[in-house]
Amino acid sequence: MGQCLRKVAERRALNSLYFPEEGVANILDKEMLEELFKSEEPTHVINCAAYTAVDKAEDDVELCRKVNKDGVANIAELCKLYDATLVHISTDFVFEGSGHELLKEDDIAEPINIYGLTKLEGEQDVIALLAEHYIIRTSWLYSEYGNNFVKAMLKFGAERDELNIIADQIGSPTYAIDLAEAILDIIESGKTDYGIYHYSNEGVTSWYDFAMGIFDISQTQVKVNPIPTSHYPTRAVRPKFSVMDKTKIKKNFDLSIPYWRTSLEKCIEQLSILNNA
Ligand SMILES: NC(=O)c1ccc[n+]([C@@H]2O[C@H](COP(=O)([O-])OP(=O)(O)OC[C@H]3O[C@@H](n4cnc5c(N)ncnc54)[C@H](OP(=O)(O)O)[C@@H]3O)[C@@H](O)[C@H]2O)c1
């Protein structure tokens, strides 16, 4: 997410954005963070840092909670002290996901895994500590950077003849470049409609259909078998249905959100440019 923000900031020639280098912004180290607040005097802070290893979190509860709750509270406290607005990224995994209705910002959050629980605790700390906050929940994040489903599928698709992909978990993918654009639009709008917001790309899909889209666009020849979640047990359970309602963010900030497949095409194009560079 952070790398996508940097790319979009460069594209917009936004020189006022500061991206801390590795090692100077450990969110668990409040003194270190305070030095950054003092030197940079931010009007806004965008927190992309998180413990995101969903399965590992089940056995690594303490560190996961430190990063996703205590680290987030450190940032919120400093934002309060130094009069900055916080944009904090959260997740669809705060929801239990057994329903079939679009999930709204004020729907009850009942996480079913440690990652989701600690992300919810982080949200709650932000709300308790700082009025000037945007909590943006997103889902199925991918881009040309880091490790993600799209890059994993392209790798496995090139290496294997056949893949089994879960077809009964339903959600909406999010191209992190689109989310970065939305975050900067929200900040640039100058509005102060603080609160929780939902953002993903438009449209609904399963992991199976998402994979089929990836292979179709990249013209990868691989047999893909749809399987139920029960055939691919993971350490952490995941919501079955986590499609979020984006009406609030679209209306409040006049945002137009791209369809997931349109954005997937853009990401795969960017990946092929990077791979051929
Ligand atoms: N990925 C998804 O599908 C997804 C879905 C919904 C919501 N989200 C949320 O979106 C946000 C961005 O996720 P992402 O996919 O970009 O995650 P990511 O690729 O795992 O990036 C998280 C970053 O946080 C850093 N970090 C971890 N502990 C830190 C600490 N103590 N201090 C400072 N930085 C620390 C990590 O650094 P190291 O690599 O050095 O540890 C990493 O660069 C997160 O809030 C995540 O919960 C993600």
The ligand as an ORCA input file, in Angstrom:
! r2SCAN-3c Opt
* xyz 0 1
  N      -3.267     -7.253      1.880
  C      -4.591     -7.315      1.930
  O      -5.233     -8.137      1.249
  C      -5.345     -6.375      2.822
  C      -6.741     -6.465      2.852
  C      -7.449     -5.583      3.657
  C      -6.773     -4.632      4.409
  N      -5.423     -4.578      4.381
  C      -4.759     -3.548      5.187
  O      -4.122     -2.658      4.304
  C      -2.950     -2.116      4.912
  C      -1.749     -2.290      4.001
  O      -1.573     -3.679      3.788
  P      -0.462     -4.235      2.800
  O      -1.100     -5.290      1.997
  O       0.258     -3.123      2.139
  O       0.457     -4.936      3.870
  P       2.003     -5.354      3.795
  O       2.435     -5.467      2.386
  O       2.159     -6.512      4.709
  O       2.691     -4.089      4.421
  C       2.637     -3.817      5.795
  C       3.850     -2.988      6.129
  O       3.829     -2.708      7.516
  C       5.171     -2.748      7.951
  N       5.267     -2.926      9.389
  C       5.044     -4.035     10.130
  N       5.300     -3.796     11.422
  C       5.707     -2.504     11.515
  C       6.131     -1.664     12.565
  N       6.207     -2.097     13.829
  N       6.475     -0.386     12.297
  C       6.434      0.065     11.029
  N       6.061     -0.668      9.973
  C       5.700     -1.945     10.218
  C       5.775     -3.905      7.190
  O       7.160     -3.798      7.187
  P       8.057     -5.148      7.095
  O       7.743     -5.742      5.778
  O       9.424     -4.607      7.219
  O       7.602     -5.990      8.235
  C       5.171     -3.685      5.809
  O       5.979     -2.830      5.046
  C      -2.835     -2.809      6.266
  O      -3.411     -1.990      7.245
  C      -3.672     -4.064      6.104
  O      -4.181     -4.498      7.337
  C      -4.695     -5.412      3.598
*
